[in-house]
């Protein structure tokens, strides 16, 4: 028999033991299921969230350039077992692509070419199961198959399935998140019913663990004591804590597991189920084999379309009602499904089938906003019959194939692309295939065959210029003045060019085909002169002007090569309709000389000013980049021209077609195109920047107050060490006058968008501009009202390129040209205050404030970069003469002033990444300014002198 104390202790121990076992059963059930399940789902959820966050943080690195660099550095070849290489091989195979951008990524600097010098492209780029091809030619890049880069292919794929992926992500997150939330609520409910809390369990059980650790065997007894402690603390007995699986709990568990199981199954199906990447569109050449296309036999008796109606115009041969109205003002183009047309004996209508160029053209259109796979919505129909090169066509059979198209209807609303028309011996300037009323996008139209406003003149695509990367070169003088690189020109032209070469020596380089090189791709990219070999088209960049003479055909691929090189084309092809001449201003990018003027060519070109030559070089390069560089650019430009005809109210403007987009740092447009809020008051607000010239300030205010259109005077007090004069000392004016004190002495304060400026028009004026008359100011405001997106000012200035120093310089007055107006007195839209203050690129604003100079140049750069337009100079005034100003008072009189302003122009041009300033040779004067009329008959009689 045990002692009393010992018996009680044993009883307590037994009781605690039973309580502990009960706790273990209960809490083990809760923790082993709920906590484990909760933590598992939470870990999965957090892992997915971490991946998403990392993808967002490092999104800047997932660029085309980054992948290109990695591919060139680490890719080894098709047979490599390297993980990186194997991954890229899988990507190129899955997405039917080659390289990041194209096969050109595997250049001489790439690791692949160093390991495989005899192969220009990897074998994986040549694998195409559904096309007949020569593998060796593909490996030597003579007939690349996969032209599309993997970056574009993957982006296009994800864009196609972006909504499905987003919906799937939401479903998966919901499936994972709901059980976590429900589980937490359920555990909380159980603890509440048993009068337990997480804090109490952790607190009391941790104390019990410390006391029991010395007498327990291992972590199991410690855990038993921990749970027992919790149960004893709250007076609960073991048997009462053993949970009974109620019916509602069983239903909950079954439902919970079912939801999770279904979510895992759905996720697995979407992740691993084999699915096609093909589009549902009816036509997509990249995903369809020529040999899989259905075969169509043309009966001999099939009808032949008419030759072509030369009288066709958009209002006679085109059904605009098919296009109808759509909110985007975009025509819809339907591409016929791919078919193989053969005659009754099985001979194809074309000797080459579908060319790579036409493949690229159709693919680009099918990927554009113009495309539709719904034939009932189509405005324009595009046959998949390749007629780019007439030399490869059987004329009669091709015409019969066109007539067999389901919606041909005498060619109504059908578009054909042809770059090489005619054939020997006459070489007609339009496609010889009979085509009824179909529109023709032709590459060699003459004035005799071109149907104005109906056909579209397109360039002859140059594969060489697309394969060779010519970096853009700074406009300016080149090594040669004139260069001729064509190899098949008429003998009379060759003789005349040789005579010009003898007269002008090294200024003219006359190249021809290299006779000492074997035929092949290498010889096509070479030109020779007296045994000296030049790389083509690279040599074109060494000349200011490049001759483009007519050959057997009017359209020449050389024109595209010349434009890419930034060389000004000298076009001598009488009656030739220049590419896209309906919208492009070729006078800005080329020189057109009649063929009979070839002997005078050198003299004509020498008469062109250097500045104009530089602008033409810049414009030529931009024409190529925008409209000539690829079959995609040519095709989409053609469709845009037709689109502008059908929706003229939404057509592109002359500026949009011919002015390069120079806004590299902002997407804003000119205020002229913004939905402006009507001003609260008419007229303009004069913003006067001052420091401490009180007397001249008051004189300026008095003179400005005489201007009829003045609405308000705003004085920007830029002196923090001195207070403005008392109110009683200020001139009495009839308009509101407000003084704003600045916190720092900065020139940029004059362009701050103050709330007090309620008018659209702002006159920025200095406190020492006392020579402007009220008529000059009123006339300047009237001019601004006609051109609210321009800077309208008085003294003009010019920027010039210093060829000796190789940089820009600032030119003061007394020139025939103007590219800037001084903002010491200039009108502009108040919107530019906002842009100057908050959207000025780089550190230009800080530069201005640090140097206390060039704020007017910065504003000229800003406005010209946004609008693409030059400022407007008004009245003959060329200087701001201030007789009372001394060298100390006038900042402009500092001897280092001009040098600093030249530095500003170069600094700003570097920050903007371009030279946005535009040069003009005109100014605005009142109509009767110079007329010998009585002063009282003139609206602005008091216009000041120079």
MODA-V278739 format. One record per helix or strand of 3 or more residues. SS is the DSSP state (H for helix, E for strand). FROM is the first residue (numbers start at 1). LEN is the number of residues. If there is no record, write none. Layout:
ss->[SS;SS]
from->[FROM;FROM]
len->[LEN;LEN]
This chain:
ss->[H;H;H;H;H;H;H;H;H;H;H;H;H;H;H;E;H;H;E;E;H;H;E;H;H;H;E;E;H;E;H;E;H;E;E;H;E;H;E;H;E;H;H;H;H;H;H;E;H;E;H;E;H;E;H;E;E;E;H;H;H;E;H;H;H]
from->[4;59;64;83;103;111;123;135;150;162;198;218;238;247;285;294;314;320;333;339;356;375;380;390;395;409;414;439;463;480;491;508;521;526;532;538;543;558;568;586;590;595;610;631;648;654;671;684;694;710;727;736;747;761;774;796;807;825;831;844;855;872;891;897;935]
len->[54;3;11;12;3;5;3;5;11;32;18;16;4;26;3;5;4;3;3;5;11;3;3;3;9;3;5;4;5;5;17;3;4;4;4;5;7;7;5;3;3;12;19;16;3;5;3;7;11;8;3;6;5;6;13;7;5;5;8;8;13;3;3;16;3]
